[in-house]
Amino acid sequence: MNRKKATIHDIAKELNITASTVSRALNDHPRISDDTKLAVTRIAKELRYRPHNLAAALRSGKSNILGVIIPVADRNFFGSIVRGIEEIANHANYQVMICQTYEDPKKEAAAVQALMNSRVDGIIASLSKNTLDFSHFNKVIDEGIPLVLFDRYNDQLEISHVVIDDYQGAYKAVVHLIQQGCRRIAHFTNVQKISIYRERLRGYKAALQDYNIPFVPDYVIESDMQLLDGRRSMEKLLTLQEIPDGIFSSSDLGAMGALQVCKENNINIPQQIAIIGFSNEPFTMFSDPPLTSVDQHCKRMGNIASDIFLEETKLSGTEKFIPKKVVLMPELVIRKSSLRKS
């Protein structure tokens, strides 16, 4: 059975006072008597009154809500970043509203519109892998709403972003494999229109070049980088005349898929094939053998994205915010899956 939502006018009618008096009482205005405040609170509870936050945001120009857009919530990488965002935002009295895009540009555009309709004070987002049209983000910029990107960004958007140095992360990983004796190193990557995967491929190639190891196109396999993709990529590599002796995957899930196939084919890890992933997901510590991976400092990335948002909100209307680019240095966490030498 539908129940009509109570308004301040309903409370005012019950108490025979004005709606403005009710509003002031609910907001603990000093000029309203304690008796009136108690009466308003009692009737509001009886009528199950709930304040209209959107209307309040329209009046004040501030909702104290921060919108966050992520591809998926069930990955530790994005979950840790959200924790980092909330840690700073909550301390500054902001609530966080989270939307998932599932890598769908249409869902991403709808999420942006929904957050704007909710009058959020800012948006922190990671782009969908498949986004080519950025007009929905340009709307945010045109409305003067602070917008910060993390992990995935695009140079077409002249806004603040927080990323890690993907080139250096890849370079460190491949150099480690080379120093462990690997000479035929394969690379699992994703669509090259996304900057993070372009940079990881660039770091992979640079490490090979610096150590005079020839680049073999057949060793680079593009996929969605999920567990099944890693399995299929490894199976494809096993059909080559010269099987790789090292794998650098741009995702931990892809690396785990490769590790599973190797074990099923009685291939010793790391002595026959050494494997490195990217993201340092919690499961990497518990695989057999434990998986070497590149740590992206997720929580810190979220902290910094929130800090940038708060900094932009503090500017006066006449001040122009200069977008910030923050690049974090990744850390290679070495475990048994790549450690051929003590």
N, C-alpha and C positions, 0 to 999 in steps of 0.2 A: 504494500500500500504506500503510495507516494505521500510524503509529508512536505508541506510548503516550508521553505527555509525562513526562519525568523529573521527580522531585520531590526535595526535600532528604532524604527518607527513603531514596530509592534511592542517593543519594551516601553517606549514613550507613552503609547496609548494605555497600557496596563497601569502605569504610574501617574498618568495625567500630567506629564512633564514634556518638555520639548525634546526633539531628536538630538539637537545640539548638546543639551544637558546630558543626555544618555552617552553621547560620544565622549564628552569630556570626563564623565564619571568612569567609563571603561578605560580611559587613558590616564586615570589617576591625576586629573587636573587639580592643582592646589586650591582653586576657588570653589570647588564642589565639596559640600559637607560630607563627613564620614557616613552619616545616616543615609544620604542619597546614594552614595557609592555602594553601601551594603544592600540597599533596596534594589538598585540596578543589577548588581551581581546576582542577587537571589532570583529575580525575574528572568535574567539572561540564562541562568542555569535551568530554570523551569521550562523555558521555551526552547532549550537546546540551541541557543544562539551561538553562531560561529562568526568571527569577524571576516569580512570580505577583504582578503589580503591583496587581491589584484586592484581593487578600488583604492585601498590605502596606498599601494605603490604608485598608482596614477596621480594621487593627490600629492604625495611627498617626492615623487621622482626617484624613489629608491625602494627596492624590494628586499634587499639583503639576501638575495638568492644568486648563487653562482652556477651557471650551467656548465656541465662537462660532457663532451661527446667523445665516445671511444668506439673502436670497431667491435670489440667483444669484451664482456666482463669476466669470462671464465678462464682468462689467462692471467697468471701471476704477474706478468709484466704490467698489464694495464691496471690490475687490482692494486699493485704496489704504488703506481703513479697516483691513482685516485686517493689512496691513503695519504700520500704526501701532500696532495692538493687540499684534502680535508683538514689535515693537521694544522695548516696555516690559516685556511679560510675560516674554520670553526673558531679558532682563537680570536679572529677579528669579527666574530658574530655573524658570519655568513653561513647559510645552509647550502648544501651542494645538491643539485638536481642532475641525475645521470641519465644519459640517453645512449643506446647502442645502435650502430649502423649496420652491423653484420656485413661490412665491406660493400654495402649497397649505396651508390650515390643518391638515389631517390630517397632512401630512408635518412641519409645524412641531411639532405635539403629539408625534409620534413621535420627532422629534429631541430635544426636551426630555427625554422619558422615557429615551432612549438615553444622553444625557449624564448624567442623574441615576443611571442604572444603572452608569455608568462611574465614579461617585464623583468627578466633577469638583469642583474647589474653588470654581467660580463660572461664571456664564454671562453672556456679552455677546451681545445679539441685536438684530436689526432685524425688526420685525413684518412678516408677510405682508400684502399688500394686502387679502386677503379674510378676515382673522381678525376674527371677531365675538365668539367665546367665548374668554375669557382664563383659563379654569380651570387649564390646564396650567402657566401662569406662576404662578398663585396657589399651586400645589403647590410650586414652587421656593421661593417666599417662605415658605411654611409650614414647609419643611424647614430654613429658616435659611441657605440657599445664596445668596451674594451674586448679585444680578441687576442688570445695567445695560442699558438700551436705548439705541440710537443711531439717529439720522435719523428713524425712524418710532416713535412711541410712542402710548400711550393714557392719558388722564387717569384711567381706572378703576384703573390700576395705580400705586399710590403708591410708586414706586421711582425710583432715580436714572436720569437720561437726559441724553444729550448730543445737541444738535441745532444747526442753524443757524437764524438768524432768516429763515424762509422769506418772511414778510411783507415784510421790508426788501429781500430779494433780488428779489422780484417788483416791488416799488415802484420800486427803482432801475432795473430793466430797462425798465419801461414809461415812466418819466420820461425815460430816455435816448431812447427812440423818439419821444416827444413833442418833445423838444428838437431832434431831427433832422428835424422837420417832419411826422411821422406824425399823422393825426387819425382814422383808421379802423383801430383796432388790435384784432386777433383774439387769442384766448387758447386754447391747447391745454391741457386739464387731464385729471385722472384722477378716479376715484371720490371723492366728497366726504366719505366717512366717514373717510378718511385725513387726519390733521391737516395734513401738509405741503402737500397740494393745496388744502385749505380756506384755509390761510394765503396761499398763492400767489395764489389767486383773490381773496382779500380785498385783497392788496397791489395787484393789477391794478386792481380797482374803485376803490380809494382814489386811485391816481395819476390815473385818468380824472376822478374827481370834483374833485380838487385843481386840475386844469387845465381844468375846465368842458367836458369832452368827454363827450357822452352815452354811457351804457352800452347796447350793442345785444346782446340775448340771442343772436341768431343768430351772433354773432362768437365765442361760447364753445362749444367742441366738446369733449365728453368721450370718451376712448378709453383704450386700454392704453398709449398713448404710445410704441409701438415704431415702427420705420422705416415699415412698411406703414401703420400708423395715421396717421402724419404725412402720408403721401401721400394717403390717403383724405380726411383732414380738409382738406387744401389743395384737393383736387379739389372738395369740397363748397363751399368758400368761393368758388371761381371761378364757381360757378353763381348766386351772389347778384347782385342788381341793382347793389348798390354793393360792389365788391370791396375788401377791406381793403388798406391801404397799409403795414401793419406786422403782424408776427406775434410774439407772445411765447409760446413753448412751454415747458411745465414739464419737458421732457426734451430732451436734445440729439438723440436719435434721431428724435423727432417733428419737430424743427426741420429735420433733414437730409432727412426725407421731404418736407417742404414745399419746401425748397430745390430738390430734384430735380424736382418737378413744375413749379415756376416756370421752371427752365431749359429743361425740355422744351416749355414753352409760350412760349418766347422772352420771358419777363418779366424785366426787368433788376433785379438785386439789387445794391445796395439802393435804387436810384433809384425804381423802381416799387413794390416791396415790400421793406421792411427786415425782417430776421429775427434773433431772439435765442433761444438755447436755455438749458438749465439743467443744470449739473453740470461743465462744462468738461472733457469727455472728451478724451483725446489727439487723436482724429480731427478735432476742431473746428479745429485749427491747419492741417490739410491739405486741408480742403474748398475748393471754388472757388465763391465767395470764402470765405476763412476765416471761421468762424462766431463771432460774439459770444456769450458765455455767462456764466453766473453760477457762479463758483468756490465750492465748498462746504468747502474746507479739510479734505479727507477724512482725510489722514494725521494731522493734528492731532486730529481727532475721535476717531480710534482711540487715539491716545496718551492722551487725557483719559479715555476709557472705561476703559482699562487702569489708569490712575492711581486712578480711583475704586474699581475692584475691589480693588486692592492696599490702599488705605486702609481699606476695610471689613474685609478679612481680618486686619488688624493689631489690631482691637478685641478686648478681652477678652470673655469670655462674659457678663459683667454689664453691659457698655456697650451702649447702643442706638445704632445707626447712623441718622443723620438723612439721608434721601435728598437727593441734590444734583441740581439742574437747571442745566446749563451750556448757554448759548446763544452760539454763535459768530456773528460778523458776516460775511456773505458778501461777496464782491468781484466787481464786474462787470468782466469782461475784454473790452475793446472791440476788435473786429476789423472787417474790411471789410464783413461782411454787414449791418451796421446803420449804417455811417458814411457818411451822406449829405453831411455838412458837414465840412470840414477843420478 
